[in-house]
Amino acid sequence: MASHEAYLAYVLEQLSEVDGITYRPMMGEYLLYCGGKLIGGIYDDRFLLKPTPSAIRQLPQAPLDRPYEGAKEMLLVENLDNKSFLKDLLETMREECPAPSTKKKHRKTP
């Protein structure tokens, strides 16, 4: 089941106090970035975050869930009501998430 744009809009509104939030649609779901770093996504109308050390510390009761079969487990964020908590959470996660890798151009050999 694909995620609904209305749920994406709701999550983005709740994250509106966080600088640098962007998203990219991917096969009916949405990948979420903070400062250019992948932090999680919206999968089947569920807000899932990478299980970084700070996210685990700040969401100790959050269940682990897989965005799709065969994927790594992520933290399911069930309470999106506290914008200031979400801001602190994502800003600390941003420091722990790796920078995006750069794509190398392939040279054609003659």
N, C-alpha and C positions, 0 to 999 in steps of 0.2 A: 504494500500500500504506500503510495507516495504521500509526502507531507503537503499540507494545505498552505497556500500563501497567507491566509489569515493567521495561522499559527506562527509563521515566520514573522509577520508584521508585529504580532504580540510580543514575541521574544525580542525582536529588535527594539521595540518601545521600552521594554524592561531593561535593556542594555544601553539605552540612549545616553546615560551619564558616562559611559566608558569611551574614551577617545580611541579612534582607529578601528572600530568594528566594521568589518566588511563581510560579505558572504558571496558564495558562488554556487549556482545551481549545479547539481550533479545527479543525473539519472533519477529525477523526481524528488530528490532530497536536497539539503543545503549544507555546504561546508561553511563553518564560521571561522573567521580570522580576527586576530587582535594584533594590531601593529604589524600586519603582514605575516604573522605566525599562525599556523593552524592550531586552534584550541579545542575544536569539537565540531558539532553539527546538529542539525535537526533531522531526525530519522523517524519516519512513521509518526509524526507529530509528537516526538519526544526530544527534549533538549539534553544532549549527551556531551560530556566534557572528557578530555584526556585525563587519565588518572595520574596527574603530576603529584609530587609530594605535598605541595601546598594545598592542592584541591582535596586530596585525601584527608589532610589535617583539618581543613575548614568544613568539609562535608563528611564527617565520620560515619553518619548513618545512611549515607546515600547508597542505594543498591547498585551493583555492577550489572550492566546489561550490554548486549552486543547490538551494534547498529544493524547488522545483517549477518547471516550465517557465515561462519568462517572468519569473522572480524575479531579483532582484539576487544576485550571488555572495556567499557567506558563507564563513567559515573553518570547516573541518571539524576538530573536536577529536577526535583518535583515541586519545589517551592520557588516561584519566580516573583514573589510579591515585594521583596526587599531590594530595591534598586541599589542602595548604598552597599549592602553585603555583596551583591553581584559585581559591583564595580571593584571592590577590594579583592574579591576572588579572582576576577579576570586579570586585574593588573598584576597580581602576584604570580599568576600562572604564566603570563606573557614572558616574564623573566626566565622561567624554567623551560619553556618550549623552544625547540631548536629553530634556528633561522631556516627559511626555505632554501632548498638546494637550487643551485643554478643549473640550467640545462646547458649541456655542452653541444656545440654545433658539430655535426658529423661532416667530416671532409670526404668528398668523393675521391677515391684514388683512380688515377687514369688507367 
